[in-house]
């Protein structure tokens, strides 16, 4: 007995989901498709949960059916209590985004989880798939403490890496590709020739400098550009430093003999000096083109940009908002004048919210909002403060203009931000101006441990925040004379570092070591053979390697995400842009089930991916499903195979930039790099690239078996048959659309006729003989099903949010052959 299941979908209470998606609509489409077990989805939403409890009855333990099944639903459809929760949080200074599926064994367990989430401040009414600021590990621990029979399935984890200074933003080292540009020790951006990766089992060194709260982690042999200092000066008895008060007390002046050298991490000591390069390029660009208008790059534009980075935001309707305190009247007036002077926008709405001391300046211009979006937010990100960044053209402006950008930013935010990329950008600009920033990190978890009240309300942080204070070492543009920076002036001569024309030199405050087993990375870089994190510069000689787990990383493994609770993760859900074949290449998933579900947002999308359980009876319980997923040897149901979307149809399968129709396969990424050749912006890296990065072995065709069953369906196995096989299908409705020459209306009518009078969709695609299909659907449908079953479709891979397409009759020769066959045969329509 085969039980086709689809256990990930969303209700009408989720965003971007059809408002028809109620329980009856889900059951109706599940019946048409031949899905015996389907998810309720979204039971964390209070209104949807009410509909679940009102309309479903429990038939076996943890399995539900409609109380009153309408006549147009032919088959009994079983429901399992499934929901998806999006955990977006910051841990260790890194932003994490993990979608987790939770399968619940009972209504009572759902109620307890809902109450627990509400106690933690989750806004469950906002979306059927709620976003919570709870770590995946804490979420797993919470639900297991409520009911140990819960199944917790990560839908995806974002990969981590040490952050590297690239031409456009900080970038994780594992995402850097050949032909990317990274900041070298010369202060120039040089091309990456190769990304290297290996496994290691050794001590990792964590180097923590003064001024910067960020650290860098590395293996011991990795060389740093550094100065080895004399730890006991013959004159003073303390470290002989080439800056600060020591230069006045030191009579031997041994620091004058210091030389920069590449020093292995294992040989570095506290109070040695590590170096960060100062960028040299100066861009004398005179204006920026916004549609047909030329906007002059001058002091006014830069000052306004600084204000926007501090206090500005945009919306998708063209609104541009600046938010100030009512006490900042001079800044409010200045922004109003600047918006008119720079962008010719004179109309402003000044809004005061009740019970606050804030003033919101709201301007409208779709063109200006688009300019701000494209230049001052990370590509394809939400318009949130933590996604702000300074574009490359502004990082290379003349110093006198950059002074005004810094001035505007400090006037607005007084040196505070939640954007790690903005911190990196401000750091590079300040060093150009002869100023070393002191960057402190206030972790979200530490902030929330303390009590913060504002006008009677408790303030909670959702992200890490950074504060930048200034140490005026040279101050080429006299910023210290501005009133906003008076508080940074000090009579104390003590400094932790110095600047020359090429580098900032920062003493090492602390070095820690810890045993590490896992992957480490390195880059081969053209010409200069070096690259920079945002606190130090390293070389790529002596076979050096970087630790994958940097101070701002996400997750690279289930074990890192869930730590000691990892054994409770029995499965992962593969997503539409990958299939089991891609996931088989990741060693960590060897002993875990790989599940496939549709993530449907409408009825017709149900079952585009599914997991098929095999057992002796059509009656089953939640425990039977759970035991099958856990691969329990005594389970009554076992996973037989999965039904897959062709992964190329996924909208992030290949890498690319949809704005300019740039699409690269992995080989092209390797050859051409990850920068759009049209606009010089980073490409969105595809899933296939990421799988190749994580894979220990890339599977070849010889590693696979392609076996047909008696109805001609091709099942894909690994060579040793250790994994559950899969089949790749095209939804019947898509087949009918192509067969109908693109007519969706005609295809839908034929779909209704076939699934009502003949068989379910999966019966047609998987079980029916070709003769039966031809008799009831015509020769063209028979040939289309044959092509799909034999995996002979033509695929056009998706990229950067654009869904891929699958063509069944995509070959001219096959079209001609098809026309000859159909000459004496009735067609579908």
ABEGO torsion letter per residue (X at the ends): XBBBBBABBBBAABBGBBAABBAAAAAAAAAAAGBABBBAEGAABAAAAAAAAAABBBABBGBBBBABBBAABABBBBBBBBBBBBBBBBBGGBBBBBBBBBBBABAAAAAAAAAAAAAAGBBAAABABBBBABBAAAAAAAAAAABAABBBBBABBBBBBBBBBBAABBBBAAABBBGBBBBBAAGBBBBBABBBBBBBBBBBBBBBBBGBABBBBBBAABBBBBBBBBABBAAAGBBBBABEAAAAABAAGAAAABBBBBBBAAABBBGBBBBBBBBABBBABABBBBEABBBBBBAAAAAAAAAAAAABBBBAAGBBBBBBBAAAAAAAAAAAAAAAAAAGBABBBBBBBBGBABBBBBBBBAAAAAAAAAAABBBGBBBBAAABBBBAAAAABBAAAAAAAAAAAAAAAGGBBABAAAAAAAAAAAAAAGBBBBBBBBBAAAAAABBBBBGGBBBBBABBBBBBBBBBAAGAAGAAABAAAAAABBABABBBEBBBAABBBBBBABBBBBBBBEBBBBBBBBGAGBBBBAABBBBABGGBBBBABBAABBBABAAAAAEAAAAABABBBAEAABBAAAAAABAAAAABBBBBBAGBABAAABGABBBBBBBABABBBAAAAAAAAAGBAABABBBABBBBBBAAABAAABBEBAAAGBBBBAAAAAAAEABBAAAGBBBBBBAAAAAAAABABBBBAAABBBBBBAAGBBBBBBAAGABBBBBBBBBAAAAAAAAAGGBAAAAAAAAAAAAAAABBAAAAAAABBAAAAAAAAEAAAAAAAAAAAAGABBBBBBBGGBBBBBBABABAAAAAAAAAAAAABBBAX
